[in-house]
Amino acid sequence: MKTQILSQFQHPGELEKLYRSNKAEFKHAFLSVYAEIEGKEVAEFWYERLKDEPDGISWGSKKEHIWVILGIIIAGILAKIPEIFSVDEEFFYPRNISFIILPLITAFFAWKNQLSLNNKAILAGITGLLLVYINSLPNKETDTLILACIHLPLILWGLLGTSYSGPDLLNWKKRLSFLRFNGEAAVMSVLLGIAGVLMTGITIGLFDLIGIKIEEFYFNYVVAFGLPAVAIFGTYLTHTNPQLVNKVSPVIAKIFSPLVLLMLVIYLVAIAITGKDPYNDREFLLLFNLLLVGVMALIFFSVAESSAKEANSSGVWILLLLSIVTVVVNVIALSAITFRISEWGITPNRLAVLVSNVLILAHLLMVIGKLYKTVTKKSPLSEVGRSIVMYFPVYFIWAVLVVFIFPLVFGFK
C-alpha cells in the first residue's frame, strides 16, 4: 500500500480508489510515509482527513443502513411468498431462489456506484425478463428446466458484477477486485452464519428450559429472514470494512490450496485402485464435475487473493500443480461424458456437461500457461488474474444459451 500511495500521489482519483478499497490499511500506510511527503498540498489534505479518523469498524451511513434493512425485509418476504400466496414450493424455489438476494445486492451497488438511469433501467429490465421467463417455463420437472435453474444464477451474478464494476466494467482489475470481493464476502457470510447457528441453538435451548416450544415460529419467521440477512449483511460488512477479512482470505487460500492438491492426487490414485470410474456411473460423474467446479473456484479465489500482493514462488508453484491436476480431473470427466454420449446419445444434460467441461479445460490451460510464465519470471502473477477474469464473459454467454436456447432446441424436455 505504501508503494501504491507514493506512485499514485499525483493522481487524486487513484488515491481515493486506494482509500476506499481498504480505509484502515490506507490510513496506516499513509501516516507511515507522511514524513516523506509532508508539506505538499495533497499530503496535507489527506493528513487532515485521516489523522482523527477512528480505526474501528465502519458501519456506513444512515442511507446505507436503510438499504440494508429494506433489503433484508424484502428478501425475507420474497422467501415467504409460497406461504403468503399459497404457491407450490417445488415450483417457486428452484426457479426463484436466486432472485431473493442477488438482485437486491445488484441494486445496492448500482446505487453506490451512481450508475446512470439508463444503466439501472437495463439491469432492472434484464432481471425482470429473467424473472418472467423462468417462471413461464412449463410446470414440469424436465432436464432443460433444471439446467435453466442451475445456470440462471450465473447470469444474475454477471449482472451483479456489472453493477459492482460500475463505469470500470471493461477494466480487468475491477473484475479481479469483484472476484476477490466475492471470496471475502463468502468468508464473512460463513462467519455470520456460524454465529447465527449458535444463536439459534442457544435461543431454542433457553426457551425449552422454561417449557416454551418456539421451534416452529423461530424457523418459520426468524430463520426465513435471517438466512437472507446473513448474505446481505455479510456483503455489506465486506464492502464497508474490507480490512475485516482481507487478512483471513489469503490465509485460507494459502492453507487449502496445498491441502486440496494433496487430496486430489490421493483421490485420483484411490480411483485407480478401487476401479471406480465415472464412465458407467452417472452419479459419480456428477460428483466428479462438482469436484472440478469446486477446485476451479479455489484456484480462481487463490489467484485473486494472491494477485493483490504478488504471492511467493512456492505459492505460485502450488497453484500451477493444482491447476495441472485439475486438468487431469477435467480430462477424465470430459472423456467420461464423451463415452456416455457415444453410447447413449445426446441429451440436454450430457451436452451441457460436455460443453461446460470443454470451456473449463480451455480456461484451465490458459491459466496454466500464465502460471508457468509467472514461475519462470516471464510475467507477473497479475497476468494470471487477468487471464481468469477476461474469460468470464464466455461463461456468461454459455449460461445465456443454456437458459434461453436449450429449452427451445430440446422441446422443453
N, C-alpha and C positions, 0 to 999 in steps of 0.2 A: 504494500500500500504506500509506503514512503516513496519508493521509486516512481510509482504512478502519479503521486501528488506532485512531485518535482517535475516530472516530464510533461504533465498537463497544466503546469502552473499558469501558462499564458492563455489557457482556454477555459474560461469560466464555466461554460456549459458542461465540459467534460468533468470538471471538479465537482459540479453539482450532481452529476450522474454517479461519480465515485462515492460521494457523501450519502446519496440515497440508497446505494447498494449495500452499505454497511455503516451506519451512522457511528456506532461505538468504535469500530476499528479505525474509521476515518479520523475521528477526533483524537484518538490516541496517537496515530501516525502523524497527524498534522502538528500536534503540540510538540512531538519529539523532533520535528525538523524546523520548527518555527524560528529557532535561533539562526538558521542558515538564510532565512528569507525575511527576517524582521526588518521593518521599515518600508517595505513595498506596500503599495496601496491594497492590492488583492490580499496580501498576507494579513494586513491589519484588519481588513474586513472580516476574514474568516476567523481571526483570533478573537475579535469581539463577539462574533456569532457563537463560537464554540466554548469559550472559557468558562461560562457559567451554565452551560447546558448539562443537565444531570446525566449520569451514566446508567441510570436504571432502565427498566423496560419501558418502551414507548407503547402506550395504549391507543395512540391515534387521536383523531379529532372527534368531536361530537357527531358530526355528519357521518363519519365512518362508523361510529357506534350504531347510529340509526340504520345504516345499510346492513350491518351485521345482524342486528336484532330482527329487522324485517326479513332478511334472507333466511334466518333460522325459522321464523314463524311461517313464512311461505313454504319452505322446504318441508316442514312438519305437516302442514295442511295438505300439500301435494302427496306426501307419503300416506295420508289417511283417506285419500279420495275413494278407494274401494269401499271403505267402511261408511264414509259420509254419504256417498251416492249409490251404494249397493252395486258397485261394479265388480265383475268377476276378477279376483286377484290373479288367476292364472293368465287372464287376458292383459291386465293392466301392468303388472310389474315387469315382465320380460321386455315389453315394448317401451315402457316409460321410466324405468328406474334411473336411467342416465339423465333424464330431464329434471330430476328432483334437485340436483346440486349443480351440475356443470353450467347450465345457462345462467344461474344466479351469480356464480363466480365470474363468468364471462362479462355479465352486466357490470359487476363491480369494477373490473379492470378497464372496461370501456369508459366508465365514469371517471376513474382515477387518471387515466391517460388522456382524458379530454378528447376522445375521438370525435370526428366531425359527425354532424347529424346524419349525413348520407351513409357513413360507415356504420353507425349504430343501427340505422334502418336496414342495411344489408345483413348485418349479423342477426338482427331480430327476424328479418324475413326468412333467412335460411333456416333458422331454428324453428320458426313456425311451420315452414314447409316440411321439415323433417318430422315434426310432431304430427302433423296431419297425415303425412304419407304412411308412417309406420303404424298408425292406428287405423289406416284404411285397408291394410293388407287383410286377406281372407282370415276369418276367425277359425283357423285350424292349424294344428302344430305340424308344420312342414319343414323340410330341410332349408328351403330358401328363407323362410321366416326366421328360423333360428340363426342362420348366418347373418341376416339383416340386423337382428337384435344384437348380435355379438360385435358387428363392425360399426354400428351406429355410434357407440361412444367414441370411437376413433375420430369420426367426423366432428363431433361436438368438442372433443379435445383439441382438434385442429382449429376450431373457431375460438376456443379459449386461448390458444397460442397467438392467434391473430390479435385478439383483444389485449393480451399481455404485452405483446411487442409494440403495439400502437404504431406510430409513424416509422418505427425502425424494423418493420416486418421483414424487409429484404436484407437486413443486417444479420449475418450468420452468428455474430457474437451475441446478439439479443436472443436468437433462437437457442443458443447454448445456455444462456442465462435462464431461459424458460425451462429447459431440461433440468438444469441444476435446481431450480426453484421447485419443480415437481418432486424431486427426490427429497429435498429438505422439508417440503410441506407434508410429504408422506410420513417422514420420521416424526414430525411434530404431531400429526394426527394420530399416529400409533401411540405416542406417549399420552396424549389426551384420552385416547380410547382405553388404555390400561387404567388410567386414573378413574375413568367413568365406570369401568367394570368393578373396580374396588369399591367405589362409592355405592354402586348398585347392591353389591353383596352386603356391605355394612348396613345400608338403609333397610333392606328387606329383613336382615337378621335382627336389627334392633326392634322393628315393629313386630316381628314374630315373637320376640321375647315378652311383649305385653299383650299377646293374643290377637293382634290385628293382622289379617292377611291382606297385603297390598300388592301381591304379585301381579294380579290381573290388571289392576289400574296402572301400576308402575310401568309394565311392559307395553300396555296399550297407548299410553299417553306420554310418560316421561321418556321412555326409550325411543318412541316414534319421533319425538322432536330432538332427542339427544344425539341419535346417530348422525343425522344431517348436521347438527351443531358441531360435532367433532371435526368433520371435514371442512366446514365453512370457517369455524373459529381457528382451526389449525392453519388453514391457508392464510387467514388474516394475520395471525401472530407471526407467521413466517415472513409475510410481506412487510410488516411494520418493525419486526425485530429479527432480521436475518442472522444477527450475531448469536441468537439463541441456539441454533443448530448447525451453523456453518463450521463449527469446530467438531461436532459429533459426526456429521455425514462423511467427511473424509476418513475418519477413523473406522466407521462401519465398512466403507468401501475397501479400505486397506486390509481389514481383518478378513472380510468374507471373500474377497477375490481369490487369495491362495487356497482358502478352505474349499470353495466351490470347485476350483481347478482340481484339487486332490480328490474331491468327491466324484467328479465327472470321470476322471481316469479310472478310479476304483470301480465305478458303476459300469463303465464300458467293459472292463475286464470281467466283472461279475456276469454281465450279459453273455459274454463269450463262453464262460464256464458253465453257466446254467442252461444254455441253449435257448433261452427265452429270446424271442425276436418279434419285431413289430410287423412282420410281413403277413402273418396269418391271424394276428390278434389285434382286432380293431381298437379295443380299449387301451391296450398297451401303446399302440401308435398315437392315440390321443394324448396319453400322459407323456409320451416321448416329445410330442410337439409342444406341450405346455412347459416341459422342462426347458426346451430350446428357447421359447419366448422369455421365460424367467431369467435364464442365463444371459440372453441378449440384453435384457433390461439392466441387469447388474453391470455388464460391460459398459453400456452407454452411460449409466449413472456414475460409474467409477471414472470414466474418461472426463465427464462433465465436471466432476469434483476436482480431479487432478489437473485439468487444463487451467483452472484458475490460479494454481500455484506451481505448475510445472513439476510433476512427480519425479522422484529419483529414478535412476535407471532400473533398479530391481523391481520397482512397482510397474514400470512400463513393460519389462520382460514378462512379468506375471500376466499382465493384460494381453500381451501378444500370445503367450502359450494358452491362455484361457480361450482366446479367440480361435486359435488353431484347433483346439479340442472341440470347441463348439461347432466348427465347420465339419468335423468328423461326425458329430451328432446329427448335424443338418443333412449331410450326405446319406447317412443311414436312413433317416426319416424320408428323404426325397426318393431314395431307391425303393423304400417300402411302399410309398404311395404310388409310385410308377408301376410297381409289380401288381398292386391291387387294381389299378386301372386297366392294365393289360389283361388281367384275369377276369375281372367282373364288370368292366366298362366304366364309362364316365357317369358320375353323379354330382350334384351340386357340392356336396361335402368334399369329395375327392378332388374336384377341380379347384376348390377354394384352398385346400391344403397344399396341393401341388404348386399353384402359383405363389402362394404365401412363402413356401419353402424356397422357391427359386429367387424371389425378391430378397429374402433374408440372406440366402447364400451369396448373392451378388453384393449385398451390403457388407456382409462379414469379410469377404475377400478384399473389398475396398478398404475397410478398416485395418485389416491385417497388413496391407501394403503400406498404409500410412504409419502404422505402429513399427513396422520394420525400418522405415526411413527414420523414425524417431530414435530407435535403439542404435542405429548406425550413425546417428548425429547428422543426418542429411536434412532433417526438417524438425521443427518444434512440435511438442505434443498438441499444441493448439490446432495444428493442421488435422489431427485425428478428430478432434471435436468438430472441426469444420466439415469433414467428410461425413460425419454422423448426421448432423442437423440438415445439411444440404440435400440429403436423401429422403428426408421425412415427407416431402410432397408426393413422392412415389407411393408411400403407404396410404396417404390421404386419398389419392386418386383411386387406388385399388379398393379402399373402403367404400368410396362412392359407387364404384362399379358393382361391388357385391350387394350393396343396399338397394340400388335402383335397377340395375340391369339383370342380375341373376334371377329375380322373380319372374321377369318377363321372358327371358331366354328359356327357363325351365318350366314355364307354365304354372308358376306359383306352387310347384311341388316340393 
